[in-house]
């Protein structure tokens, strides 16, 4: 019993900076996933001791207000709102968050301006940002960001080119002024522990929560996650550098295969002079319009976008959020206990 208590105390100390910043029992964030990270999942994560985050995405201010109010009716714990910096109504969205006393605003999908960061902080909320590189992380800290998330290419959805393993080694030793949370490919608590010991403040999970019981994702979507392996979560492929494709990781299906032939057809039409370059780029980009909703809400797992991280291979069953969070904590505690036993078992020199 004392060993368990000591291990839990050690874990609490390791992620104390993250817990203090978030105001949560555990420094475990829910990743902001469009169509998935809404009132039900967000409140379930926060109620279970983690920190839920609403994915605003393309919501209008009125729609975001509705979601915030609904979430606050389901939990009295802190939660955040993820805002896309390129949203044309970003200032209005920030104002909605502040008006409803949202405790944390996460600025994603681009580099936030100093003015936006100040707007959030002056309104009384904490502000977080994403740093896919050390230089950008340092720049954001100078602009006033109060915490960072570093997300590796193992993550689902829109991703950068560098793995979390490398990002952590580059960033954690060099940015210590603010809490830094790790994300991308995380599926176990002992993995989070290893990053905590490198200086991280906590971990962010998306895929494991997308497949939880409280997630409103279609049952066929969740079942695809349960059956999936790490190698099934692949990044979108770009066929021609003249026509950039935003890198997105998801489960391979009919849509990902069709996207390849779609690109090839459009590029061939451009080569023959049948279509202008700008129109060709739009045709490639519009292929995925509405595809995420088709998969998550309608359950079309073959023709929709099955955004998932490589941790999908660790989703073995559809479980309640509280069970998932408790398991993550237990795994971290057990890893600390095993280390303690090994140390005591070693003969004295």
Secondary structure, DSSP 8 states (H G I E B T S, - for coil): -HHHHHHHHHHHHHTHHHHHHHTSSS-EEE---TTTSSHHHHHHHHHTTSB-EEE-TT--HHHHHHHHHHHHHH-SS--EEEEETT-TTHHHHHHHHHHTT-SEEEEESS---HHHHHHHHHTT-EEEEE-SSHHHHHHHHHHT--EEEEE-TTSSEE--SS-HHHHHHHHTTT--SSEEEEESS---HHHHHHHHTTT--EEEE-HHHHTSTT--S-HHHHHHHHH--GGGEEE---S-TTS----EEEE--HHHHHHHHHHHHHHHHHHTTSS-HHHHHHHHHHTTTTHHHHHHTT--TTTS--B--GGGGG--S---HHHHHHHHHHHHHHHHHHHHHHHHHS---
